[in-house]
Amino acid sequence: MTSRMNLGNFDVVVVGSGSAGACAAIASARLGASTLIIDRLPFIGGTSTGVLDTFYGFYTPGERSKKIVGGIPDDVVNTLKKLGPVLERPNTYGAGTGITYNPEHLKVAWERLLINSGVKILLHSLLQEVNVKDGRIDSITVATRAGLAKISGKSFIDATGDADLSYFAGFSFEKAGELSPAQTMTTTFRMVNVDTAKRKSFSKEELHSEMEKAASDGYRLPRREGSDHITTVPNTMATVMTRVDSIKIKDDNEIESVLDNPFFLSESEIYGREQALEYARFLIDRVPGYEKSTIYGLSTFLGIRESRRVYGDYRVTRDDVLNAQQFDDQIALCGAPIEDHHSGTGTNWAYIPESGAVGIPLRALQVKDSTNTLVVGRCFSATHDAHASIRSMAQCMAMGTAAGTVASLATKSSGDIRNVEFSVIKSTLVSSGSILEIPE
Ligand SMILES: Cc1cc2nc3c(=O)[nH]c(=O)nc-3n(C[C@H](O)[C@H](O)[C@H](O)COP(=O)(O)OP(=O)(O)OC[C@H]3O[C@@H](n4cnc5c(N)ncnc54)[C@H](O)[C@@H]3O)c2cc1C
């Protein structure tokens, strides 16, 4: 450890810069804490910039759509609008209105927001080791291009999506597939030179039945109800179609996830790209509007929906979601349906009653085994079903905002994340635009 480079000591260290981590770091720095954000990738945004182009979760679905996420996530959308067009478009499965952006613009928007808030950014740095004493993380080690480096902090936020910080710290988590089926993974891709007007004439149902027919004609299409949508770039469509299993059941009935076996992850990336080419062939051959199109722009990496979920002081459940449960310590809201991309050909959907929203309690962000660690985004504390609802990017951003706020306020008490009065957290969040109660 002594021979390692020392990259500094910060009030708040955020590991992972996806939509959850980036908002956590912005919130923390805006409240005055010295804040570092770390990512293994060369850009900010994780899944939001490397895989996707549409924020869901800002609005409840249904006839009386309500805006239930605000504050820093609004700043993200406003920064995007200054860089180019941003589209609001309905989701055909009933997930509500989505906000479609140019992911290349989002990379720069995240950087501008972080830098303007005073966050120190560390890219190309893969977390490898966590030093914990009595449930308190003291320091972490990251692998950089210059060698291993140590970073110390008062409090830490696990925003790695896959709970890498908690995994290396030895904190408890549920592995996807252990108690419920694991969500599958997707390599997204874009098609250019599409006649989008002609494509519009072909319904979702026709697309799906054409997929079934093509599969029986020999096209290798494991998922038969994937979707495509318009983007901010003319004549360009984005897809969410491919399906790659994220776990294997081994001979001894042990579950092996892509995170357990580096070769399994490598094979999955390769298989995702092969599948994308096959779906592109199907679109060109069988779907009106795609005749003259070409695949251009595979996702930078395979999109992982679910891998590890950390155990927090509370786990949000399926009943909480479907009953639109409200909590005394809620820091955000979610109106999205449970959207379960299980293995096989279909996808399961279950909806929160009309325009309702479940509360996300602060306790689901407080890592049970730690005094100074919060968890946000797609590895937060929830069961498989609840996670399948509360994983949209607007909710990740809202959770991030809350965790960054708590961590920043906690620096006054050596980083103990349970030592901040909830009334102070609530008033700080509300005054910065976060929405904690369902609007009338
Ligand atoms: C295929 C797919 C389609 C989806 N569709 C939508 C959609 O249309 N709209 C929507 O709102 N949501 C969608 N979702 C869900 C949503 O995108 C994710 O739940 C959300 O983006 C997760 O954000 P996050 O910040 O928790 O994690 P991520 O965005 O995954 O960010 C985690 C970050 O941590 C970094 N990291 C991980 N491990 C380490 C480490 N050891 N060291 C350093 N850095 C590390 C990663 O590089 C990454 O940048 C989709 C998800 C998938 C996979």
The ligand as a Gaussian input file, in Angstrom:
#p B3LYP/6-31G(d) Opt

LIG

0 1
 C      -30.469000      -2.117000     -22.353000
 C      -31.029000      -1.180000     -21.351000
 C      -32.070000      -0.356000     -21.720000
 C      -32.576000       0.551000     -20.801000
 N      -33.506000       1.460000     -21.208000
 C      -33.741000       2.546000     -20.437000
 C      -34.370000       3.687000     -20.978000
 O      -34.729000       3.721000     -22.163000
 N      -34.583000       4.751000     -20.154000
 C      -34.205000       4.731000     -18.836000
 O      -34.425000       5.725000     -18.129000
 N      -33.577000       3.656000     -18.306000
 C      -33.297000       2.592000     -19.090000
 N      -32.579000       1.538000     -18.586000
 C      -32.191000       1.540000     -17.166000
 C      -31.120000       2.584000     -16.867000
 O      -30.423000       2.918000     -18.026000
 C      -30.100000       2.136000     -15.818000
 O      -30.739000       1.531000     -14.736000
 C      -29.302000       3.356000     -15.336000
 O      -28.701000       4.009000     -16.442000
 C      -28.284000       2.953000     -14.318000
 O      -27.553000       4.087000     -13.925000
 P      -26.435000       3.938000     -12.815000
 O      -25.848000       5.286000     -12.656000
 O      -26.986000       3.239000     -11.627000
 O      -25.383000       2.907000     -13.453000
 P      -24.498000       3.011000     -14.756000
 O      -25.051000       3.989000     -15.720000
 O      -24.276000       1.616000     -15.202000
 O      -23.149000       3.653000     -14.219000
 C      -22.236000       2.957000     -13.429000
 C      -20.870000       3.559000     -13.677000
 O      -19.937000       2.966000     -12.789000
 C      -18.735000       2.697000     -13.469000
 N      -18.074000       1.594000     -12.788000
 C      -18.568000       0.351000     -12.564000
 N      -17.671000      -0.393000     -11.916000
 C      -16.594000       0.391000     -11.717000
 C      -15.335000       0.178000     -11.095000
 N      -14.999000      -0.991000     -10.531000
 N      -14.431000       1.193000     -11.090000
 C      -14.745000       2.412000     -11.651000
 N      -15.924000       2.659000     -12.255000
 C      -16.837000       1.662000     -12.275000
 C      -19.201000       2.337000     -14.867000
 O      -18.174000       2.509000     -15.815000
 C      -20.367000       3.297000     -15.080000
 O      -19.961000       4.505000     -15.685000
 C      -32.068000       0.585000     -19.473000
 C      -31.033000      -0.271000     -19.104000
 C      -30.484000      -1.126000     -20.024000
 C      -29.339000      -1.981000     -19.632000

